[in-house]
């Protein structure tokens, strides 16, 4: 029997009876109040990380340009 026939006949598969372990939002989300100095430090860290990523992106762009224009000319 397929699942639809099992459902219509009143037979449920074992996984339908198990708990899905879904927690209410209040237990999943915990509020974290941070002071302004902590938030500013985190923001500076994020800005530094963005600058690092941009530098890596620029370096990769230069490598791609070198590969496409200089290395291919043989």
Secondary structure, DSSP 8 states (H G I E B T S, - for coil): --HHHHHHTT---HHHHS------HHHH-------HHHHHHHHHHHHHHHHHHHHHHHHHHHHHHHIIIIIS--
